[in-house]
Amino acid sequence: MKKVTRIRLEASQDESVILFGIVSREPDYKLSFVLNQKIGISLKRNDPIIIHDDSGNAHYFSRFATSTTLSDEVTYTLTSNRSGSFFLLKKLKNIDYLFQINNSDYINLELKISAILRETENIDAVFPLDIRTLNDKNMSYLIQ
């Protein structure tokens, strides 16, 4: 009889992901334009995230992202957290947008972006979010 060796893999999120919650009354396209100017990136409209509720109704969450050609390049994504009265992340009902930075190996990037977001006049509040502590079934739509 063969001996079976089990290896337990830890299901941890990628450490190179930075996530901010943004409160802003601005529409998504205007906020993406402001972020492009302030940070010096190029957010462009992407396919929305589509989630069906228990009744079968589809909810669309707009998404703007920078395009990348290299796997080690830093990417930025702005995702709406609200579609009518439905929320992408239900525990964050006071958050209007989720701003995600992937592949960030820069130590001070989180502090730098946080400072830029806080200084932006179109943004009312900024909250750094820890993806390891967010326990929501819809997190898989953000972290891919």
CNS distance restraints for C-alpha pairs under 8 A (distance, minus, plus):
assign (resid  12 and name CA) (resid 132 and name CA) 7.35 0.50 0.50
assign (resid  13 and name CA) (resid 131 and name CA) 7.11 0.50 0.50
assign (resid  13 and name CA) (resid 132 and name CA) 6.43 0.50 0.50
assign (resid  16 and name CA) (resid 102 and name CA) 5.97 0.50 0.50
assign (resid  16 and name CA) (resid 103 and name CA) 5.03 0.50 0.50
assign (resid  16 and name CA) (resid 104 and name CA) 5.13 0.50 0.50
assign (resid  16 and name CA) (resid 105 and name CA) 6.29 0.50 0.50
assign (resid  17 and name CA) (resid 100 and name CA) 6.97 0.50 0.50
assign (resid  17 and name CA) (resid 101 and name CA) 5.65 0.50 0.50
assign (resid  17 and name CA) (resid 102 and name CA) 4.70 0.50 0.50
assign (resid  17 and name CA) (resid 103 and name CA) 6.38 0.50 0.50
assign (resid  17 and name CA) (resid 104 and name CA) 6.61 0.50 0.50
assign (resid  17 and name CA) (resid 131 and name CA) 7.98 0.50 0.50
assign (resid  18 and name CA) (resid 100 and name CA) 5.70 0.50 0.50
assign (resid  18 and name CA) (resid 101 and name CA) 5.01 0.50 0.50
assign (resid  18 and name CA) (resid 102 and name CA) 6.61 0.50 0.50
assign (resid  18 and name CA) (resid 104 and name CA) 7.52 0.50 0.50
assign (resid  18 and name CA) (resid 110 and name CA) 6.78 0.50 0.50
assign (resid  18 and name CA) (resid 128 and name CA) 7.95 0.50 0.50
assign (resid  18 and name CA) (resid 129 and name CA) 7.70 0.50 0.50
assign (resid  18 and name CA) (resid 130 and name CA) 7.81 0.50 0.50
assign (resid  18 and name CA) (resid 131 and name CA) 7.99 0.50 0.50
assign (resid  19 and name CA) (resid  98 and name CA) 6.88 0.50 0.50
assign (resid  19 and name CA) (resid  99 and name CA) 5.74 0.50 0.50
assign (resid  19 and name CA) (resid 100 and name CA) 4.50 0.50 0.50
assign (resid  19 and name CA) (resid 101 and name CA) 6.41 0.50 0.50
assign (resid  19 and name CA) (resid 128 and name CA) 6.16 0.50 0.50
assign (resid  19 and name CA) (resid 129 and name CA) 5.35 0.50 0.50
assign (resid  19 and name CA) (resid 130 and name CA) 6.89 0.50 0.50
assign (resid  19 and name CA) (resid 131 and name CA) 7.03 0.50 0.50
assign (resid  20 and name CA) (resid  98 and name CA) 5.77 0.50 0.50
assign (resid  20 and name CA) (resid  99 and name CA) 5.06 0.50 0.50
assign (resid  20 and name CA) (resid 100 and name CA) 6.40 0.50 0.50
assign (resid  20 and name CA) (resid 126 and name CA) 6.59 0.50 0.50
assign (resid  20 and name CA) (resid 127 and name CA) 5.44 0.50 0.50
assign (resid  20 and name CA) (resid 128 and name CA) 4.47 0.50 0.50
assign (resid  20 and name CA) (resid 129 and name CA) 5.36 0.50 0.50
assign (resid  21 and name CA) (resid  95 and name CA) 5.72 0.50 0.50
assign (resid  21 and name CA) (resid  96 and name CA) 7.37 0.50 0.50
assign (resid  21 and name CA) (resid  97 and name CA) 5.93 0.50 0.50
assign (resid  21 and name CA) (resid  98 and name CA) 4.83 0.50 0.50
assign (resid  21 and name CA) (resid  99 and name CA) 6.37 0.50 0.50
assign (resid  21 and name CA) (resid 126 and name CA) 5.72 0.50 0.50
assign (resid  21 and name CA) (resid 127 and name CA) 4.87 0.50 0.50
assign (resid  21 and name CA) (resid 128 and name CA) 6.29 0.50 0.50
assign (resid  21 and name CA) (resid 129 and name CA) 6.55 0.50 0.50
assign (resid  22 and name CA) (resid  95 and name CA) 5.78 0.50 0.50
assign (resid  22 and name CA) (resid  96 and name CA) 5.92 0.50 0.50
assign (resid  22 and name CA) (resid  97 and name CA) 5.00 0.50 0.50
assign (resid  22 and name CA) (resid  98 and name CA) 6.10 0.50 0.50
assign (resid  22 and name CA) (resid  99 and name CA) 7.11 0.50 0.50
assign (resid  22 and name CA) (resid 123 and name CA) 6.93 0.50 0.50
assign (resid  22 and name CA) (resid 124 and name CA) 7.64 0.50 0.50
assign (resid  22 and name CA) (resid 125 and name CA) 5.88 0.50 0.50
assign (resid  22 and name CA) (resid 126 and name CA) 4.79 0.50 0.50
assign (resid  22 and name CA) (resid 127 and name CA) 6.50 0.50 0.50
assign (resid  23 and name CA) (resid  94 and name CA) 7.25 0.50 0.50
assign (resid  23 and name CA) (resid  95 and name CA) 5.28 0.50 0.50
assign (resid  23 and name CA) (resid  96 and name CA) 5.07 0.50 0.50
assign (resid  23 and name CA) (resid  97 and name CA) 6.55 0.50 0.50
assign (resid  23 and name CA) (resid 123 and name CA) 6.13 0.50 0.50
assign (resid  23 and name CA) (resid 124 and name CA) 5.45 0.50 0.50
assign (resid  23 and name CA) (resid 125 and name CA) 5.03 0.50 0.50
assign (resid  23 and name CA) (resid 126 and name CA) 6.47 0.50 0.50
assign (resid  24 and name CA) (resid  96 and name CA) 6.34 0.50 0.50
assign (resid  24 and name CA) (resid  97 and name CA) 7.66 0.50 0.50
assign (resid  24 and name CA) (resid 122 and name CA) 6.44 0.50 0.50
assign (resid  24 and name CA) (resid 123 and name CA) 4.83 0.50 0.50
assign (resid  24 and name CA) (resid 124 and name CA) 5.39 0.50 0.50
assign (resid  24 and name CA) (resid 125 and name CA) 7.22 0.50 0.50
assign (resid  25 and name CA) (resid  96 and name CA) 7.98 0.50 0.50
assign (resid  25 and name CA) (resid 122 and name CA) 7.64 0.50 0.50
assign (resid  25 and name CA) (resid 123 and name CA) 7.72 0.50 0.50
assign (resid  25 and name CA) (resid 124 and name CA) 7.93 0.50 0.50
assign (resid  26 and name CA) (resid  30 and name CA) 6.30 0.50 0.50
assign (resid  26 and name CA) (resid  31 and name CA) 5.98 0.50 0.50
assign (resid  26 and name CA) (resid 122 and name CA) 6.75 0.50 0.50
assign (resid  27 and name CA) (resid  31 and name CA) 6.28 0.50 0.50
assign (resid  28 and name CA) (resid  32 and name CA) 6.10 0.50 0.50
assign (resid  28 and name CA) (resid  62 and name CA) 7.38 0.50 0.50
assign (resid  28 and name CA) (resid  80 and name CA) 7.13 0.50 0.50
assign (resid  29 and name CA) (resid  33 and name CA) 6.26 0.50 0.50
assign (resid  30 and name CA) (resid  34 and name CA) 6.28 0.50 0.50
assign (resid  31 and name CA) (resid  35 and name CA) 6.15 0.50 0.50
assign (resid  31 and name CA) (resid 122 and name CA) 7.30 0.50 0.50
assign (resid  32 and name CA) (resid  36 and name CA) 6.10 0.50 0.50
assign (resid  32 and name CA) (resid  43 and name CA) 6.17 0.50 0.50
assign (resid  32 and name CA) (resid  44 and name CA) 7.81 0.50 0.50
assign (resid  32 and name CA) (resid  64 and name CA) 7.02 0.50 0.50
assign (resid  32 and name CA) (resid  78 and name CA) 7.18 0.50 0.50
assign (resid  33 and name CA) (resid  37 and name CA) 6.46 0.50 0.50
assign (resid  33 and name CA) (resid  43 and name CA) 7.49 0.50 0.50
assign (resid  34 and name CA) (resid  38 and name CA) 6.13 0.50 0.50
assign (resid  34 and name CA) (resid 122 and name CA) 7.86 0.50 0.50
assign (resid  35 and name CA) (resid  39 and name CA) 5.71 0.50 0.50
assign (resid  35 and name CA) (resid  40 and name CA) 7.52 0.50 0.50
assign (resid  35 and name CA) (resid  41 and name CA) 7.36 0.50 0.50
assign (resid  35 and name CA) (resid  43 and name CA) 7.92 0.50 0.50
assign (resid  36 and name CA) (resid  40 and name CA) 5.23 0.50 0.50
assign (resid  36 and name CA) (resid  41 and name CA) 4.70 0.50 0.50
assign (resid  36 and name CA) (resid  42 and name CA) 5.40 0.50 0.50
assign (resid  36 and name CA) (resid  43 and name CA) 6.22 0.50 0.50
assign (resid  37 and name CA) (resid  41 and name CA) 7.14 0.50 0.50
assign (resid  38 and name CA) (resid 116 and name CA) 7.05 0.50 0.50
assign (resid  38 and name CA) (resid 120 and name CA) 7.69 0.50 0.50
assign (resid  39 and name CA) (resid 113 and name CA) 7.52 0.50 0.50
assign (resid  39 and name CA) (resid 116 and name CA) 7.22 0.50 0.50
assign (resid  41 and name CA) (resid  66 and name CA) 7.19 0.50 0.50
assign (resid  42 and name CA) (resid  65 and name CA) 7.70 0.50 0.50
assign (resid  42 and name CA) (resid  66 and name CA) 5.51 0.50 0.50
assign (resid  42 and name CA) (resid  67 and name CA) 7.93 0.50 0.50
assign (resid  43 and name CA) (resid  64 and name CA) 5.47 0.50 0.50
assign (resid  43 and name CA) (resid  65 and name CA) 4.74 0.50 0.50
assign (resid  43 and name CA) (resid  66 and name CA) 4.63 0.50 0.50
assign (resid  43 and name CA) (resid  67 and name CA) 7.79 0.50 0.50
assign (resid  43 and name CA) (resid  76 and name CA) 7.26 0.50 0.50
assign (resid  43 and name CA) (resid  77 and name CA) 7.28 0.50 0.50
assign (resid  43 and name CA) (resid  78 and name CA) 7.86 0.50 0.50
assign (resid  44 and name CA) (resid  64 and name CA) 5.03 0.50 0.50
assign (resid  44 and name CA) (resid  65 and name CA) 5.42 0.50 0.50
assign (resid  44 and name CA) (resid  66 and name CA) 6.16 0.50 0.50
assign (resid  44 and name CA) (resid  67 and name CA) 7.84 0.50 0.50
assign (resid  45 and name CA) (resid  62 and name CA) 7.83 0.50 0.50
assign (resid  45 and name CA) (resid  63 and name CA) 6.14 0.50 0.50
assign (resid  45 and name CA) (resid  64 and name CA) 4.36 0.50 0.50
assign (resid  45 and name CA) (resid  65 and name CA) 6.57 0.50 0.50
assign (resid  46 and name CA) (resid  62 and name CA) 7.62 0.50 0.50
assign (resid  46 and name CA) (resid  63 and name CA) 5.40 0.50 0.50
assign (resid  46 and name CA) (resid  64 and name CA) 5.16 0.50 0.50
assign (resid  46 and name CA) (resid  65 and name CA) 6.24 0.50 0.50
assign (resid  47 and name CA) (resid  62 and name CA) 7.40 0.50 0.50
assign (resid  47 and name CA) (resid  63 and name CA) 6.52 0.50 0.50
assign (resid  48 and name CA) (resid  60 and name CA) 5.97 0.50 0.50
assign (resid  48 and name CA) (resid  61 and name CA) 5.34 0.50 0.50
assign (resid  48 and name CA) (resid  62 and name CA) 4.65 0.50 0.50
assign (resid  48 and name CA) (resid  63 and name CA) 5.28 0.50 0.50
assign (resid  49 and name CA) (resid  60 and name CA) 5.73 0.50 0.50
assign (resid  49 and name CA) (resid  61 and name CA) 5.03 0.50 0.50
assign (resid  49 and name CA) (resid  62 and name CA) 6.62 0.50 0.50
assign (resid  49 and name CA) (resid  63 and name CA) 7.11 0.50 0.50
assign (resid  49 and name CA) (resid 141 and name CA) 7.13 0.50 0.50
assign (resid  50 and name CA) (resid  58 and name CA) 6.38 0.50 0.50
assign (resid  50 and name CA) (resid  59 and name CA) 5.58 0.50 0.50
assign (resid  50 and name CA) (resid  60 and name CA) 4.74 0.50 0.50
assign (resid  50 and name CA) (resid  61 and name CA) 6.45 0.50 0.50
assign (resid  51 and name CA) (resid  58 and name CA) 5.65 0.50 0.50
assign (resid  51 and name CA) (resid  59 and name CA) 5.24 0.50 0.50
assign (resid  51 and name CA) (resid  60 and name CA) 6.70 0.50 0.50
assign (resid  52 and name CA) (resid  56 and name CA) 5.31 0.50 0.50
assign (resid  52 and name CA) (resid  57 and name CA) 5.29 0.50 0.50
assign (resid  52 and name CA) (resid  58 and name CA) 4.43 0.50 0.50
assign (resid  52 and name CA) (resid  59 and name CA) 6.12 0.50 0.50
assign (resid  53 and name CA) (resid  57 and name CA) 5.54 0.50 0.50
assign (resid  53 and name CA) (resid  58 and name CA) 6.67 0.50 0.50
assign (resid  53 and name CA) (resid  59 and name CA) 7.57 0.50 0.50
assign (resid  59 and name CA) (resid  83 and name CA) 5.96 0.50 0.50
assign (resid  59 and name CA) (resid  86 and name CA) 7.26 0.50 0.50
assign (resid  60 and name CA) (resid  83 and name CA) 6.08 0.50 0.50
assign (resid  61 and name CA) (resid  79 and name CA) 6.72 0.50 0.50
assign (resid  61 and name CA) (resid  80 and name CA) 5.30 0.50 0.50
assign (resid  61 and name CA) (resid  81 and name CA) 6.68 0.50 0.50
assign (resid  61 and name CA) (resid  82 and name CA) 6.65 0.50 0.50
assign (resid  61 and name CA) (resid  83 and name CA) 5.89 0.50 0.50
assign (resid  61 and name CA) (resid  88 and name CA) 7.42 0.50 0.50
assign (resid  62 and name CA) (resid  79 and name CA) 5.79 0.50 0.50
assign (resid  62 and name CA) (resid  80 and name CA) 5.36 0.50 0.50
assign (resid  63 and name CA) (resid  77 and name CA) 6.92 0.50 0.50
assign (resid  63 and name CA) (resid  78 and name CA) 5.64 0.50 0.50
assign (resid  63 and name CA) (resid  79 and name CA) 4.40 0.50 0.50
assign (resid  63 and name CA) (resid  80 and name CA) 6.48 0.50 0.50
assign (resid  64 and name CA) (resid  77 and name CA) 5.63 0.50 0.50
assign (resid  64 and name CA) (resid  78 and name CA) 5.08 0.50 0.50
assign (resid  64 and name CA) (resid  79 and name CA) 6.46 0.50 0.50
assign (resid  65 and name CA) (resid  75 and name CA) 7.26 0.50 0.50
assign (resid  65 and name CA) (resid  76 and name CA) 5.60 0.50 0.50
assign (resid  65 and name CA) (resid  77 and name CA) 4.24 0.50 0.50
assign (resid  65 and name CA) (resid  78 and name CA) 6.29 0.50 0.50
assign (resid  66 and name CA) (resid  75 and name CA) 5.70 0.50 0.50
assign (resid  66 and name CA) (resid  76 and name CA) 5.51 0.50 0.50
assign (resid  66 and name CA) (resid  77 and name CA) 6.63 0.50 0.50
assign (resid  67 and name CA) (resid  75 and name CA) 7.14 0.50 0.50
assign (resid  68 and name CA) (resid  73 and name CA) 6.53 0.50 0.50
assign (resid  68 and name CA) (resid  74 and name CA) 7.83 0.50 0.50
assign (resid  68 and name CA) (resid  75 and name CA) 6.69 0.50 0.50
assign (resid  69 and name CA) (resid  73 and name CA) 7.60 0.50 0.50
assign (resid  72 and name CA) (resid 103 and name CA) 6.25 0.50 0.50
assign (resid  73 and name CA) (resid 103 and name CA) 6.44 0.50 0.50
assign (resid  74 and name CA) (resid 101 and name CA) 6.91 0.50 0.50
assign (resid  74 and name CA) (resid 102 and name CA) 5.65 0.50 0.50
assign (resid  74 and name CA) (resid 103 and name CA) 4.98 0.50 0.50
assign (resid  74 and name CA) (resid 104 and name CA) 5.71 0.50 0.50
assign (resid  75 and name CA) (resid 101 and name CA) 5.72 0.50 0.50
assign (resid  75 and name CA) (resid 102 and name CA) 5.21 0.50 0.50
assign (resid  75 and name CA) (resid 103 and name CA) 6.83 0.50 0.50
assign (resid  76 and name CA) (resid  99 and name CA) 7.22 0.50 0.50
assign (resid  76 and name CA) (resid 100 and name CA) 5.70 0.50 0.50
assign (resid  76 and name CA) (resid 101 and name CA) 4.66 0.50 0.50
assign (resid  76 and name CA) (resid 102 and name CA) 6.53 0.50 0.50
assign (resid  77 and name CA) (resid  98 and name CA) 7.93 0.50 0.50
assign (resid  77 and name CA) (resid  99 and name CA) 5.70 0.50 0.50
assign (resid  77 and name CA) (resid 100 and name CA) 5.07 0.50 0.50
assign (resid  77 and name CA) (resid 101 and name CA) 6.54 0.50 0.50
assign (resid  78 and name CA) (resid  97 and name CA) 6.69 0.50 0.50
assign (resid  78 and name CA) (resid  98 and name CA) 5.75 0.50 0.50
assign (resid  78 and name CA) (resid  99 and name CA) 4.56 0.50 0.50
assign (resid  78 and name CA) (resid 100 and name CA) 6.45 0.50 0.50
assign (resid  79 and name CA) (resid  97 and name CA) 5.57 0.50 0.50
assign (resid  79 and name CA) (resid  98 and name CA) 5.12 0.50 0.50
assign (resid  79 and name CA) (resid  99 and name CA) 6.46 0.50 0.50
assign (resid  80 and name CA) (resid  88 and name CA) 7.84 0.50 0.50
assign (resid  80 and name CA) (resid  96 and name CA) 6.15 0.50 0.50
assign (resid  80 and name CA) (resid  97 and name CA) 4.51 0.50 0.50
assign (resid  80 and name CA) (resid  98 and name CA) 6.32 0.50 0.50
assign (resid  81 and name CA) (resid  87 and name CA) 5.52 0.50 0.50
assign (resid  81 and name CA) (resid  88 and name CA) 4.99 0.50 0.50
assign (resid  81 and name CA) (resid  89 and name CA) 6.51 0.50 0.50
assign (resid  81 and name CA) (resid  93 and name CA) 7.90 0.50 0.50
assign (resid  81 and name CA) (resid  95 and name CA) 6.67 0.50 0.50
assign (resid  81 and name CA) (resid  96 and name CA) 5.23 0.50 0.50
assign (resid  81 and name CA) (resid  97 and name CA) 5.10 0.50 0.50
assign (resid  81 and name CA) (resid  98 and name CA) 6.48 0.50 0.50
assign (resid  82 and name CA) (resid  86 and name CA) 5.87 0.50 0.50
assign (resid  82 and name CA) (resid  87 and name CA) 4.64 0.50 0.50
assign (resid  82 and name CA) (resid  88 and name CA) 6.27 0.50 0.50
assign (resid  82 and name CA) (resid  96 and name CA) 6.22 0.50 0.50
assign (resid  82 and name CA) (resid  97 and name CA) 7.72 0.50 0.50
assign (resid  83 and name CA) (resid  87 and name CA) 6.22 0.50 0.50
assign (resid  83 and name CA) (resid  88 and name CA) 7.78 0.50 0.50
assign (resid  87 and name CA) (resid  92 and name CA) 7.97 0.50 0.50
assign (resid  87 and name CA) (resid  93 and name CA) 6.63 0.50 0.50
assign (resid  88 and name CA) (resid 138 and name CA) 6.39 0.50 0.50
assign (resid  89 and name CA) (resid  93 and name CA) 7.20 0.50 0.50
assign (resid  89 and name CA) (resid 136 and name CA) 6.38 0.50 0.50
assign (resid  89 and name CA) (resid 138 and name CA) 6.32 0.50 0.50
assign (resid  89 and name CA) (resid 139 and name CA) 7.28 0.50 0.50
assign (resid  90 and name CA) (resid 136 and name CA) 7.50 0.50 0.50
assign (resid  91 and name CA) (resid 136 and name CA) 7.57 0.50 0.50
assign (resid 104 and name CA) (resid 109 and name CA) 7.30 0.50 0.50
assign (resid 108 and name CA) (resid 112 and name CA) 6.09 0.50 0.50
assign (resid 109 and name CA) (resid 113 and name CA) 6.00 0.50 0.50
assign (resid 110 and name CA) (resid 114 and name CA) 5.94 0.50 0.50
assign (resid 111 and name CA) (resid 115 and name CA) 6.14 0.50 0.50
assign (resid 112 and name CA) (resid 116 and name CA) 6.35 0.50 0.50
assign (resid 113 and name CA) (resid 117 and name CA) 6.08 0.50 0.50
assign (resid 114 and name CA) (resid 118 and name CA) 6.15 0.50 0.50
assign (resid 114 and name CA) (resid 126 and name CA) 7.32 0.50 0.50
assign (resid 114 and name CA) (resid 128 and name CA) 7.71 0.50 0.50
assign (resid 115 and name CA) (resid 119 and name CA) 6.27 0.50 0.50
assign (resid 116 and name CA) (resid 120 and name CA) 6.37 0.50 0.50
assign (resid 117 and name CA) (resid 123 and name CA) 6.95 0.50 0.50
assign (resid 117 and name CA) (resid 126 and name CA) 6.80 0.50 0.50
assign (resid 118 and name CA) (resid 123 and name CA) 6.98 0.50 0.50
assign (resid 118 and name CA) (resid 124 and name CA) 7.88 0.50 0.50
assign (resid 118 and name CA) (resid 125 and name CA) 6.81 0.50 0.50
assign (resid 118 and name CA) (resid 126 and name CA) 6.26 0.50 0.50
assign (resid 129 and name CA) (resid 134 and name CA) 7.91 0.50 0.50
assign (resid 130 and name CA) (resid 134 and name CA) 6.60 0.50 0.50
assign (resid 134 and name CA) (resid 139 and name CA) 7.76 0.50 0.50
assign (resid 135 and name CA) (resid 139 and name CA) 7.56 0.50 0.50
assign (resid 138 and name CA) (resid 142 and name CA) 7.49 0.50 0.50
assign (resid 139 and name CA) (resid 143 and name CA) 6.25 0.50 0.50
assign (resid 140 and name CA) (resid 144 and name CA) 6.39 0.50 0.50
